[in-house]
């Protein structure tokens, strides 16, 4: 059987051309709410891990906060669409498990509607922690439909490793040494979990 990353690459390459049409408006609403909650400071360096078609980075690019923006994704087709929308952000095909960024590089790391696709969540959290500057912030925005529906959605969505409840996500932050952990609902089934290094 193919590994999870290969499944995700195939799935997101396949749906890239339709992604914004079906999910763009809905996802942009949660992304804007997350940005308002986190209160990004001017002149910050930000990574969007699993940036997809670049909608989140586009909102940040238009924010007039003089941000240094980076996006990584494993789908070549999603990044191709993102490159057509964006001017400033640096985009690369990279896995969250092997990012290759220097330690203490970013003021903020965002993972928006992607975390449930990560096959090694503990490794990813450790990687996020390492690349954040001291007092930098990690923000994870992801879906949770409740225990029963999470299990069903996990089975039917290709490449879905695990749907995390807000409590499970908070625990992942805690065991990976993040401080000042907070959670906010940013959509009907979407929770923002954020904390500082």
Phi, psi and omega in degrees: 000143179294151177284167187299321180297319178297321177298316180294319178301311181298315182296312184283331171297321182292318186265358186308316183292340182252350190303309183295323180299316183274324189241348189306306183295316180298314182291321179301324179298314180291325179296316179296320178297318179298317179298319179296323180289315185288333178056071182292134180278152176301154175061029181268156175256124190231137173249129169258105184269112188086053191286347177056230184274009170087012183298316180296315179296327178295319176299315180293320180299325181275003188279350180059035178254010180054056183266147172261112192247137179228143176224137175233149176201158179267352183261116178299321182290320176298317180293326178300317178292318179301318181297330178289340182264332195253150178252309188268319187303143175270123184244137180218148171279111179208152174268147177293343179275342180220066188284321178077013176278154177292150174299151176058044185261328192243145173280327180219141168236129177245139170233108188247115179055036181231338191301325182291352176265354183282127184280337181232075187301322180294318177297318180298315179298320177296319178296316178300316181300315183296320186276351176279144172291163174302133184069009173289163186242138170255133176232121178246120177249120180206162182280148167209121183261002189101157191308307185294311181292327176301316181295320178294312181298323178299322182285327186267339180271123179300136175078007180278115182278313181192135173268125184260135172288160176305323180294318178294321180294317178301319178297320177300320176297315183297313184287347177256023168074013177286147183246169175050046185284131179226158178225142177221139171285126178241008177190170183305317180240019187240130180240137172262123173245128181217150180201172184246154177282000000 
